[in-house]
Amino acid sequence: MSPSRIGIDLGGTKIEGVLMQADGSIVRRTRVATPRHDYDGTLAAMAGLVAALEEGVDGPPCRVGVGMPGSLSPTTGLVRNANSTWLIGRPFREDLAAALGRPVRIANDADCFALSEARDGAGQGAEIVFGAILGTGVGGGIVIGGSLLQGACGIAGEWGHNPLPAPQADELPGPACYCGRRGCIETWLSGPALECDHGMATGTRLPAAEIAARAAAGDAAASATLDRYADRAARALAGVVNILDPQVIVLGGGVSNVDGLYPRIEDRLGAHMFSDMVAVKLRQARHGASGGVRGAAWLWPAKE
């Protein structure tokens, strides 16, 4: 089976690309540094990456999908809400298509993660999948029937900038968020938020992995930090379940690798759901850090 599509993950420090077959297998992978604050340089770097991935491939040009920070406005087609600020306000899809000489499909990187895990990852076979990234920031994506749901405004799944549900007295008004609000889910469930919470409770800021290791070794303070995190995660995810009722929630990002976190969240989830049962499965991402780039390739269905 010949390679049929290219996926590109446009990050703030690196651009990764894969050449993927229709069965989801990766036959070539490469990456280049992102030309930060250089829009034209970013386009040129992506064009060079695609050329490298296609070298020696027979047949017509491969279809290209891109996962990126932020999203394209359905109204203007311009980039918005991207932490790679040099992309904001630019006609990125049109400019990249011109640079590559072919149409491209573009989606938010969290949407690409969700699509990858729904197609052939931890959510494979489920009708409704919610993919949540718990990393430097908090993002999400929704896949229904194997297709990405983007919504009328192109923001479906952006749960990280909803307020934390059922805040306790000591959680108000909540930490300040870069979006201009306070108490967003991202300010409680990101990796830095977990580390900050532990630091405020103990006076010692530690990496998330170290907090998890200490909790596993019986450290009461570290265990309490994970309990607080799990309770907040359960409240936030229960809100998703009450609206979307997915069969599977897949967690990705650095915090998803914290040992012992999943049972803590699962034990608390039902208390915040409007249901007499908990049917949703909470799973760790199968493809790890490759979810975004693989999902970008999956923006092109196998038969197109």
DRENLUMVEX-207037 format. One line per 4 residues: their letters; for each residue x, y, z of C-alpha. Coordinates in steps of 0.5 Angstrom, whole numbers, m for minus. Example, Ala and Ser with C-alpha at 12.3 -4.5 7.8 and 13.67 -1.06 7.14 Angstrom:
<nukols>
as = 25,m9,16  27,m2,14
</nukols>
This chain:
<nukols>
msps = 0,0,0  3,7,m2  3,13,3  m3,17,2
rigi = m2,23,7  2,27,11  1,30,18  4,36,20
dlgg = 4,38,28  6,46,28  9,47,35  12,53,38
tkie = 19,50,38  19,45,33  15,43,27  14,35,26
gvlm = 12,31,20  10,24,18  8,20,12  3,16,14
qadg = m1,10,10  m8,9,9  m8,4,15  m5,9,20
sivr = 2,6,19  8,11,19  13,10,14  17,17,15
rtrv = 18,22,20  22,28,21  22,35,24  25,42,24
atpr = 26,48,28  20,53,28  22,59,26  19,63,31
hdyd = 16,70,30  18,69,23  11,68,19  14,67,12
gtla = 20,63,15  15,58,18  11,57,11  18,56,8
amag = 20,51,13  13,47,13  14,47,5  21,44,6
lvaa = 19,39,11  13,36,6  18,36,0  23,32,5
leeg = 17,27,7  15,26,m1  22,25,m3  22,18,m7
vdgp = 15,17,m7  11,15,m13  4,18,m15  1,25,m14
pcrv = 3,30,m9  1,27,m2  m5,30,2  m3,35,7
gvgm = m6,36,14  m4,41,19  m5,41,27  m3,48,30
pgsl = m4,52,36  m11,56,36  m16,56,30  m18,59,24
sptt = m24,64,24  m30,61,20  m32,68,19  m25,71,16
glvr = m21,65,15  m15,68,19  m12,65,25  m14,67,32
nans = m12,65,39  m5,62,37  0,62,42  5,62,36
twli = 3,70,36  6,71,29  1,67,26  m5,71,29
grpf = m9,75,24  m6,71,18  m9,67,12  m5,61,14
redl = m9,56,10  m9,60,4  m2,62,4  1,55,6
aaal = m4,52,0  0,56,m5  7,55,m2  5,47,m3
grpv = 1,48,m9  m5,44,m7  m10,44,m2  m9,43,6
rian = m13,42,12  m12,45,18  m15,44,25  m13,46,32
dadc = m8,41,35  m12,38,41  m17,37,36  m12,33,32
fals = m10,29,38  m17,27,39  m18,25,32  m12,20,32
eard = m14,17,39  m21,16,36  m19,13,30  m14,8,32
gagq = m12,10,39  m15,9,46  m22,11,43  m22,6,37
gaei = m29,3,36  m33,9,41  m38,13,38  m37,19,42
vfga = m30,21,44  m27,27,48  m20,28,48  m17,32,53
ilgt = m10,35,53  m7,36,60  0,39,59  3,46,59
gvgg = m4,48,57  m11,45,57  m15,43,51  m20,38,48
givi = m23,35,42  m29,32,40  m30,26,35  m37,23,34
ggsl = m37,17,29  m30,18,27  m31,25,25  m28,31,28
lqga = m33,36,31  m31,43,30  m38,47,31  m41,53,29
cgia = m35,58,31  m30,53,31  m29,52,38  m32,45,40
gewg = m28,42,45  m25,48,48  m27,46,55  m20,49,58
hnpl = m23,56,58  m29,54,62  m29,56,69  m28,50,74
papq = m35,47,76  m37,48,83  m31,52,86  m30,51,93
adel = m29,57,98  m22,57,98  m22,56,90  m25,63,89
pgpa = m24,67,85  m19,63,82  m12,64,79  m11,69,73
cycg = m11,66,66  m8,69,60  m15,69,57  m17,75,61
rrgc = m21,71,66  m20,68,73  m21,60,75  m21,57,68
ietw = m20,50,68  m13,51,65  m11,55,71  m13,48,75
lsgp = m11,42,71  m5,44,67  2,41,69  4,48,72
alec = m2,49,76  m1,42,79  6,44,81  4,51,83
dhgm = m2,48,88  3,43,91  8,49,92  3,53,95
atgt = 1,47,100  8,45,102  13,51,100  16,47,95
rlpa = 15,47,88  16,40,85  16,37,78  9,33,77
aeia = 13,27,76  16,28,83  10,29,86  7,23,83
araa = 13,19,85  13,22,92  5,20,93  7,13,91
agda = 12,12,96  7,14,101  8,22,102  2,25,105
aasa = 3,32,102  4,29,95  m2,25,96  m6,30,98
tldr = m4,34,92  m6,29,87  m13,28,91  m14,36,90
yadr = m12,35,83  m17,29,82  m23,32,85  m22,38,80
aara = m21,34,74  m27,30,76  m31,36,77  m29,39,70
lagv = m30,32,66  m37,31,69  m39,37,66  m37,34,59
vnil = m40,28,61  m47,31,63  m47,35,56  m43,30,51
dpqv = m44,23,55  m38,20,51  m36,13,51  m29,14,52
ivlg = m25,20,55  m18,20,53  m12,24,57  m6,26,54
ggvs = m1,31,55  5,31,61  0,30,67  m4,24,63
nvdg = 3,20,65  2,21,73  2,15,76  m4,13,80
lypr = m8,19,77  m14,15,74  m17,11,79  m17,18,83
iedr = m21,21,78  m25,15,77  m27,14,84  m30,22,84
lgah = m33,22,77  m40,19,79  m41,24,85  m41,30,80
mfsd = m45,27,74  m53,27,73  m53,20,73  m54,13,77
mvav = m48,10,73  m41,12,70  m41,8,64  m35,13,61
klrq = m28,10,60  m22,14,62  m16,12,58  m9,14,57
arhg = m7,16,50  m4,10,46  0,14,41  3,19,46
asgg = 6,25,44  5,23,36  m3,24,37  m3,31,34
vrga = 2,29,28  m2,23,27  m9,26,27  m7,32,23
awlw = m6,26,17  m13,23,19  m16,30,17  m16,27,10
pake = m21,21,10  m17,14,7  m22,14,1  m21,22,m1
</nukols>
